[in-house]
Amino acid sequence: MTAGRRSTTVAVDANPAVRDVQTGTEAYAREVSRRLPDVAPDLRFIFYVSRPSEIAGVDLTVLPGRRLWSQLRLPVELWNRRPDVFFAPSHVVPFLAPGRTVTAIHDLAFERYPGAYRPRDLAYLRLTTRWAARRCRLLLTVSWSTALDLVELYGVDPDRLRVVPLGGGEPLEGGMDSGQAGRRLAALGVDGPFALHVGRVEPRKNQLTALAAVERLDSLLLVCAGPVVDEEVATRLRRSRRCRVLGPVSDSDLESLYAQAEVLLFPSLYEGFGLPVLEAMRRGVPVVTVAVSSLPEVGDSAAIFVEDPLDAEGLAIAVEEAIAQRPELAGLGRAQAARFTWHRTAEAVAQALREAAS
């Protein structure tokens, strides 16, 4: 750096990284925040959160507050500090944020499937995402599918978009002890060979079609791990003797599930990225998914795809194929997953921040 030149200051809304419930968006905020100082020593980062928390290796600045923190408390700090760039790892950009802003838009599921959202939540998502699309100098997306959605649905200039996929495909060190995993799953009520689904229980995730596929096969359960968002869907799943609805699970229980699963069955109607596909491939679990939205970008030739997410018969055939081809798919999956690392994600985010500041 040239002597006497002030380093570029980047303010980061790290609050999603410390939420109690962690989904793909929260994982993105956490993993990128952890790595930004190392991959971009030329930038000076200030990471803001609303309550005392910890992110490994990150010095956090606490701005106490609860309701409307990102729209009221955070903008006051940004006006006082006046960073060169403000970065929101989720799409929520304060309406009163000063200066240059960059955000990551993970998906437009609420536009593709508005009926899956409560009216109040839908209105908020539309308002904040449309504002971010107008306000930000650069927009990061986690897939080409989401980038195309922004162009098609919001009229965003493609020159303002940077596609930065998620990470999480790094090779695993060690592995889960099979005996320990089996005992843990028995305690959870998983008592036979199973296809795994990871994600919120809601219509868009399409667990009911996954169950219809499993019910066409002998001696296979469907195990659903993830918070229940739609109680009607959960109730219909629980009625089947061939399904176990576990709700949210701990990281260790999720590892046990991946360690014992015959296959990941993921016929989601729409995904901004599809993190469970990457998580399964990383662990050598065969993946059956569908050729919609971003899923072909993530699975590529390492997964088995069905064209129609509602084709239960096709999914059942694909599950049988995946189990039969497990050794081959395990190797292909690990190689495909290794292309997606959080280090690469953080490097690409840092480059976009430099570009926005220049």
C-alpha positions in Angstrom: 0.0 0.0 0.0 1.3 3.5 -0.8 2.7 5.3 2.2 0.2 7.7 3.7 -2.9 6.3 1.8 -5.8 5.6 4.1 -7.1 2.0 3.9 -10.5 1.4 2.6 -13.0 0.9 5.4 -15.8 -1.7 4.9 -18.7 -1.9 7.4 -20.3 -5.3 7.5 -23.8 -6.2 8.9 -22.7 -9.4 10.7 -25.9 -9.7 12.6 -27.3 -12.7 10.5 -24.1 -14.6 11.4 -25.1 -14.7 15.1 -28.8 -15.5 14.8 -30.0 -18.4 16.9 -31.5 -20.2 13.8 -28.9 -20.8 11.1 -29.9 -21.4 7.5 -27.9 -20.9 4.3 -28.0 -17.1 4.6 -26.7 -17.1 8.2 -24.0 -19.6 7.3 -22.9 -17.4 4.4 -22.7 -14.3 6.7 -20.7 -16.3 9.3 -18.3 -18.0 7.0 -17.6 -15.0 4.8 -17.1 -12.7 7.9 -14.6 -15.1 9.4 -12.5 -15.1 6.3 -12.6 -11.5 5.0 -9.9 -10.0 7.2 -7.4 -12.8 6.1 -8.2 -12.7 2.4 -8.3 -8.9 2.2 -5.7 -7.4 4.5 -5.7 -4.3 2.4 -9.3 -3.5 3.6 -10.3 -2.4 7.1 -13.4 -4.3 8.3 -15.8 -3.3 11.0 -18.3 -6.1 11.9 -21.5 -4.9 13.5 -23.9 -7.1 15.6 -26.9 -6.2 17.8 -25.9 -8.2 20.9 -22.7 -9.7 22.5 -21.8 -12.7 20.4 -18.9 -14.6 19.0 -17.7 -15.4 15.5 -14.4 -17.3 15.6 -11.5 -15.0 14.9 -13.6 -11.9 14.3 -13.6 -8.7 16.4 -17.2 -7.7 16.7 -18.6 -4.2 17.4 -21.8 -4.4 19.4 -24.6 -1.9 18.7 -27.2 -2.8 21.3 -30.7 -3.0 19.9 -33.5 -5.4 19.0 -36.5 -4.2 17.0 -35.7 -2.7 13.6 -32.0 -2.8 14.4 -30.9 -2.8 10.7 -33.2 0.1 9.8 -32.7 2.3 12.8 -29.7 1.6 15.0 -27.2 0.5 12.3 -27.8 3.5 10.0 -27.0 6.0 12.9 -23.6 4.3 13.3 -23.0 4.3 9.5 -23.7 8.0 9.3 -21.3 8.7 12.2 -18.6 6.4 11.0 -19.0 7.0 7.2 -17.3 3.8 5.9 -16.2 3.7 2.3 -18.5 0.7 1.6 -21.3 -1.0 3.5 -21.8 -4.7 2.9 -24.9 -6.6 3.9 -24.4 -10.4 3.5 -28.2 -10.7 3.4 -30.3 -8.5 1.2 -31.5 -6.1 3.9 -29.9 -2.7 3.2 -30.9 0.1 5.5 -33.1 2.7 3.8 -31.0 5.4 5.3 -27.6 3.9 4.8 -25.1 6.5 3.4 -22.5 6.0 0.7 -21.7 3.0 -1.4 -23.4 -0.3 -0.6 -23.1 -3.9 -1.7 -25.4 -6.8 -0.8 -25.9 -10.5 -1.5 -29.3 -11.6 -2.8 -29.6 -15.3 -2.2 -32.9 -16.0 -4.0 -36.2 -14.6 -5.2 -38.3 -17.5 -3.9 -40.8 -15.1 -2.6 -41.4 -13.9 -6.1 -41.6 -17.3 -7.7 -43.7 -18.8 -4.9 -45.5 -15.9 -3.2 -48.2 -18.2 -1.8 -45.6 -19.8 0.5 -45.2 -16.6 2.5 -47.4 -14.8 5.0 -48.6 -11.5 3.5 -46.6 -9.4 6.0 -43.4 -11.4 5.3 -43.9 -11.2 1.6 -44.5 -7.5 1.6 -41.3 -7.0 3.7 -39.2 -9.2 1.4 -40.4 -7.5 -1.7 -39.8 -4.0 -0.3 -36.3 -4.6 1.1 -35.1 -6.7 -1.9 -36.4 -4.2 -4.5 -34.8 -1.4 -2.5 -31.5 -3.3 -2.4 -31.6 -3.9 -6.1 -32.1 -0.2 -6.8 -29.7 1.1 -4.1 -26.6 -1.0 -4.4 -23.7 -0.3 -6.6 -23.0 -4.0 -7.0 -25.2 -7.0 -6.3 -23.8 -10.4 -5.4 -25.8 -13.5 -6.2 -25.1 -17.0 -5.1 -26.0 -18.6 -8.4 -26.6 -17.8 -12.1 -30.2 -18.8 -11.5 -30.7 -16.0 -9.0 -28.8 -13.5 -11.3 -31.2 -14.3 -14.1 -34.2 -13.9 -11.8 -32.9 -10.4 -10.9 -32.6 -9.5 -14.6 -36.0 -11.0 -15.5 -38.1 -10.0 -12.5 -36.5 -6.7 -11.3 -34.9 -5.5 -14.5 -31.4 -5.3 -13.0 -28.6 -4.4 -15.3 -26.4 -7.6 -15.7 -23.3 -5.4 -15.5 -24.1 -4.8 -11.8 -24.3 -8.5 -10.9 -21.4 -10.6 -9.6 -22.1 -14.4 -9.2 -20.4 -15.7 -6.1 -21.4 -19.2 -5.2 -21.5 -20.4 -1.6 -18.8 -22.5 0.0 -18.9 -25.5 2.3 -17.6 -28.2 0.0 -14.1 -28.4 1.6 -12.9 -32.0 2.2 -13.9 -33.3 5.6 -11.3 -34.3 8.1 -12.1 -37.6 9.7 -15.7 -38.8 9.8 -18.6 -39.8 12.0 -18.3 -43.1 13.8 -20.9 -45.3 12.3 -21.8 -47.0 15.6 -22.2 -43.7 17.4 -24.3 -42.3 14.5 -26.5 -45.4 14.5 -27.2 -45.1 18.2 -28.1 -41.4 17.9 -30.5 -42.0 15.0 -32.2 -44.8 16.9 -32.8 -42.3 19.8 -34.4 -40.0 17.2 -36.7 -42.7 16.0 -35.0 -43.4 12.7 -35.1 -47.2 12.7 -34.3 -48.3 9.2 -32.6 -47.4 5.9 -33.7 -43.9 4.8 -33.6 -41.2 2.2 -32.7 -37.8 3.8 -34.3 -34.4 3.2 -32.7 -31.4 4.8 -34.6 -28.1 4.8 -37.6 -26.3 6.2 -40.8 -28.2 6.0 -42.9 -26.2 3.6 -44.6 -26.6 0.2 -41.6 -25.2 -1.8 -39.3 -27.8 -0.4 -41.7 -30.5 -1.8 -41.3 -33.1 0.9 -44.7 -34.6 0.1 -43.5 -35.6 -3.4 -40.4 -37.0 -1.8 -42.5 -39.1 0.5 -44.7 -40.3 -2.5 -41.5 -41.4 -4.2 -40.2 -43.2 -1.1 -43.5 -45.0 -0.6 -43.1 -46.6 -4.0 -39.9 -48.3 -2.7 -39.5 -51.2 -0.3 -38.1 -50.8 3.1 -37.0 -47.1 2.9 -38.0 -44.2 5.1 -38.0 -40.5 4.4 -36.4 -38.5 7.2 -37.0 -34.8 7.2 -34.6 -32.6 9.1 -35.4 -28.9 9.4 -37.8 -26.5 11.1 -41.5 -26.9 10.5 -42.8 -23.8 8.7 -46.0 -25.2 7.3 -47.8 -27.3 9.9 -50.3 -28.8 7.3 -47.4 -30.2 5.3 -45.8 -31.6 8.5 -49.1 -33.2 9.6 -49.5 -35.0 6.3 -45.9 -36.2 6.4 -46.4 -37.5 10.0 -49.4 -39.5 9.0 -47.2 -41.9 7.0 -45.4 -44.7 8.7 -42.7 -44.2 6.1 -41.7 -40.7 7.3 -40.0 -39.2 10.3 -40.3 -35.4 10.8 -37.4 -34.5 13.2 -37.7 -30.7 13.2 -34.5 -28.7 13.7 -31.5 -30.8 14.5 -28.1 -30.1 16.1 -25.0 -30.1 14.0 -23.9 -33.4 15.5 -27.3 -35.0 14.7 -27.1 -33.7 11.2 -23.7 -35.3 10.8 -25.2 -38.6 12.1 -28.0 -38.3 9.5 -25.6 -37.7 6.6 -23.4 -40.6 7.8 -26.2 -43.1 7.7 -28.4 -41.8 4.8 -28.7 -44.0 1.7 -29.4 -41.0 -0.4 -30.2 -37.3 -0.2 -33.6 -36.8 -1.8 -34.1 -33.1 -2.6 -36.9 -32.3 -5.1 -37.2 -28.6 -4.2 -39.3 -26.5 -6.5 -36.9 -23.6 -6.3 -33.5 -22.9 -4.7 -31.2 -19.9 -4.7 -28.3 -22.3 -4.3 -29.2 -25.6 -2.7 -26.7 -26.0 0.2 -28.0 -29.5 1.3 -26.9 -30.8 -2.1 -23.4 -29.6 -1.5 -23.4 -30.9 2.1 -24.4 -34.3 0.9 -21.8 -34.5 -1.9 -19.1 -33.4 0.4 -19.8 -36.4 2.6 -20.1 -38.9 -0.3 -23.9 -39.2 0.0 -25.6 -39.9 -3.4 -27.9 -37.0 -4.4 -31.2 -37.2 -6.2 -32.5 -33.8 -7.1 -34.4 -31.9 -9.8 -33.3 -29.9 -12.9 -34.8 -26.6 -11.7 -33.4 -23.2 -10.7 -29.8 -23.4 -9.3 -29.7 -27.1 -8.6 -27.9 -28.1 -11.8 -25.2 -25.6 -11.1 -24.4 -27.2 -7.8 -24.9 -30.9 -8.6 -23.7 -30.8 -12.2 -22.7 -34.3 -13.3 -22.3 -35.6 -9.7 -26.0 -35.8 -9.0 -28.9 -37.7 -10.5 -31.6 -35.3 -11.8 -35.3 -35.6 -12.5 -36.8 -33.1 -14.8 -40.2 -32.6 -13.1 -40.1 -32.0 -9.3 -43.7 -33.5 -9.0 -42.7 -36.7 -10.8 -42.8 -39.1 -7.8 -42.3 -42.2 -10.0 -39.3 -40.7 -11.7 -37.8 -39.7 -8.3 -38.3 -43.3 -7.0 -36.5 -44.7 -10.0 -33.7 -42.2 -9.5 -33.3 -43.1 -5.9 -32.9 -46.8 -6.8 -30.2 -45.8 -9.4 -28.4 -43.6 -6.9 -28.2 -46.3 -4.3 -27.0 -48.8 -6.9 -24.3 -46.3 -8.1 -23.2 -45.2 -4.6 -19.4 -45.7 -4.9 -19.2 -43.9 -8.2 -21.5 -41.0 -7.1 -19.6 -40.7 -3.8 -16.3 -40.0 -5.7 -18.0 -37.7 -8.2 -19.8 -35.8 -5.4 -16.7 -35.2 -3.3 -14.8 -33.9 -6.4 -17.7 -31.6 -7.3 -18.1 -30.3 -3.8 -14.5 -29.4 -3.6 -15.0 -26.7 -6.2 -17.1 -24.7 -3.7 -15.0 -23.4 -0.8 -15.7 -20.6 1.7 -12.2 -19.3 1.0 -13.0 -18.8 -2.7 -16.3 -17.2 -1.7 -14.6 -14.7 0.6 -12.0 -13.8 -2.0 -14.7 -13.1 -4.6 -16.7 -11.0 -2.1 -13.6 -9.0 -1.2 -12.9 -8.3 -4.8 -16.4 -7.0 -5.3 -16.0 -4.7 -2.3 -12.8 -3.3 -3.7 -14.5 -2.8 -7.0 -17.4 -0.9 -5.3 -15.0 1.3 -3.4 -12.8 2.2 -6.4 
